[in-house]
């Protein structure tokens, strides 16, 4: 941050994008996307994708919901790729945690 008290464009952009992505109930607290652990971000990403796809289906029945009728296949496939990437990150974090605990 400059010494004259002005905020850089990058700081403003980060704070603004963080605010836009959050539900109103979370804006008063810290930004969810800046979660402390990568596994937390991966879990939140999976949940965000699931909430966009779930529609009126039961969330407990689906790990990754089927494609909604209104969604294009290209968009759905992008969500599937991102969901799989988040799964991979969570698996890596789990294995890393176990390895650390075992020595």
C-alpha positions as a Markdown table, in Angstrom:
| # | Residue | x | y | z |
|---|---|---|---|---|
| 1 | Unk | 0.0 | 0.0 | 0.0 |
| 2 | Unk | 1.4 | 3.5 | -0.9 |
| 3 | Unk | 2.5 | 5.6 | 2.1 |
| 4 | Unk | 0.1 | 8.4 | 1.2 |
| 5 | Unk | -2.9 | 6.4 | 2.3 |
| 6 | Unk | -4.2 | 5.5 | -1.2 |
| 7 | Unk | -5.2 | 1.9 | -2.0 |
| 8 | Unk | -3.8 | 0.2 | -5.1 |
| 9 | Unk | -6.0 | -1.0 | -7.9 |
| 10 | Unk | -5.2 | -4.6 | -7.2 |
| 11 | Unk | -6.3 | -4.3 | -3.6 |
| 12 | Unk | -9.6 | -2.6 | -4.7 |
| 13 | Unk | -10.2 | -5.3 | -7.4 |
| 14 | Unk | -9.6 | -8.1 | -4.9 |
| 15 | Unk | -11.9 | -6.7 | -2.3 |
| 16 | Unk | -14.6 | -5.8 | -4.9 |
| 17 | Unk | -14.6 | -9.2 | -6.6 |
| 18 | Unk | -14.7 | -10.9 | -3.2 |
| 19 | Unk | -17.7 | -8.8 | -2.2 |
| 20 | Unk | -19.6 | -9.6 | -5.4 |
| 21 | Unk | -19.1 | -13.3 | -5.1 |
| 22 | Unk | -20.5 | -13.5 | -1.6 |
| 23 | Unk | -24.0 | -13.8 | -0.4 |
| 24 | Unk | -25.2 | -10.8 | 1.6 |
| 25 | Unk | -25.1 | -12.7 | 4.8 |
| 26 | Unk | -21.3 | -13.3 | 4.5 |
| 27 | Unk | -20.2 | -9.9 | 3.3 |
| 28 | Unk | -19.9 | -8.5 | 6.8 |
| 29 | Unk | -17.4 | -11.1 | 7.7 |
| 30 | Unk | -14.2 | -12.2 | 5.9 |
| 31 | Unk | -14.4 | -13.3 | 2.3 |
| 32 | Unk | -15.1 | -17.0 | 2.0 |
| 33 | Unk | -12.8 | -17.4 | -1.1 |
| 34 | Unk | -9.9 | -16.5 | 1.0 |
| 35 | Unk | -10.3 | -19.6 | 3.2 |
| 36 | Unk | -7.2 | -20.5 | 5.1 |
| 37 | Unk | -6.7 | -24.0 | 3.7 |
| 38 | Unk | -6.8 | -25.2 | 0.1 |
| 39 | Unk | -9.1 | -28.1 | 1.1 |
| 40 | Unk | -11.6 | -25.6 | 2.5 |
| 41 | Unk | -11.6 | -23.7 | -0.9 |
| 42 | Unk | -12.0 | -27.0 | -2.7 |
| 43 | Unk | -14.9 | -28.0 | -0.5 |
| 44 | Unk | -16.6 | -24.7 | -1.0 |
| 45 | Unk | -16.0 | -24.9 | -4.8 |
| 46 | Unk | -17.7 | -28.4 | -4.9 |
| 47 | Unk | -20.7 | -27.1 | -2.9 |
| 48 | Unk | -21.0 | -24.0 | -5.2 |
| 49 | Unk | -21.1 | -26.2 | -8.3 |
| 50 | Unk | -23.6 | -28.6 | -6.7 |
| 51 | Unk | -25.9 | -25.7 | -5.7 |
| 52 | Unk | -25.9 | -24.4 | -9.3 |
| 53 | Unk | -26.8 | -27.8 | -10.7 |
| 54 | Unk | -29.1 | -29.3 | -8.0 |
| 55 | Unk | -32.4 | -27.5 | -8.9 |
| 56 | Unk | -35.2 | -29.2 | -7.1 |
| 57 | Unk | -33.4 | -32.5 | -6.6 |
| 58 | Unk | -32.5 | -33.9 | -3.1 |
| 59 | Unk | -28.9 | -32.8 | -2.4 |
| 60 | Unk | -28.3 | -35.8 | -0.2 |
| 61 | Unk | -28.8 | -38.2 | -3.1 |
| 62 | Unk | -26.3 | -36.6 | -5.4 |
| 63 | Unk | -22.5 | -36.0 | -5.2 |
| 64 | Unk | -22.6 | -34.3 | -8.6 |
| 65 | Unk | -26.2 | -33.7 | -9.9 |
| 66 | Unk | -27.2 | -34.5 | -13.5 |
| 67 | Unk | -27.2 | -31.8 | -16.2 |
| 68 | Unk | -30.3 | -29.5 | -15.9 |
| 69 | Unk | -32.5 | -29.4 | -19.0 |
| 70 | Unk | -31.8 | -25.7 | -19.5 |
| 71 | Unk | -28.0 | -26.0 | -19.4 |
| 72 | Unk | -25.8 | -26.5 | -22.4 |
| 73 | Unk | -23.6 | -29.6 | -22.5 |
| 74 | Unk | -20.4 | -27.5 | -22.8 |
| 75 | Unk | -21.2 | -25.6 | -19.7 |
| 76 | Unk | -22.1 | -28.8 | -17.8 |
| 77 | Unk | -18.9 | -30.5 | -18.9 |
| 78 | Unk | -16.9 | -27.5 | -17.6 |
| 79 | Unk | -18.6 | -27.9 | -14.2 |
| 80 | Unk | -17.8 | -31.6 | -14.2 |
| 81 | Unk | -14.1 | -30.9 | -14.9 |
| 82 | Unk | -14.0 | -28.3 | -12.1 |
| 83 | Unk | -15.8 | -30.6 | -9.8 |
| 84 | Unk | -13.4 | -33.4 | -10.5 |
| 85 | Unk | -10.4 | -31.0 | -10.0 |
| 86 | Unk | -11.8 | -30.0 | -6.6 |
| 87 | Unk | -12.2 | -33.8 | -5.8 |
| 88 | Unk | -8.6 | -34.3 | -6.7 |
| 89 | Unk | -7.5 | -31.5 | -4.5 |
| 90 | Unk | -9.4 | -32.8 | -1.6 |
| 91 | Unk | -8.0 | -36.3 | -2.1 |
| 92 | Unk | -4.5 | -34.8 | -2.2 |
| 93 | Unk | -5.1 | -32.8 | 1.0 |
| 94 | Unk | -6.4 | -35.9 | 2.7 |
| 95 | Unk | -3.4 | -38.0 | 1.7 |
| 96 | Unk | -1.1 | -35.2 | 2.7 |
| 97 | Unk | -2.8 | -35.0 | 6.1 |
| 98 | Unk | -2.5 | -38.7 | 6.7 |
| 99 | Unk | 1.2 | -38.7 | 5.7 |
| 100 | Unk | 2.0 | -35.9 | 8.1 |
| 101 | Unk | 0.3 | -37.7 | 11.0 |
| 102 | Unk | 2.0 | -41.0 | 10.3 |
| 103 | Unk | 5.4 | -39.4 | 10.2 |
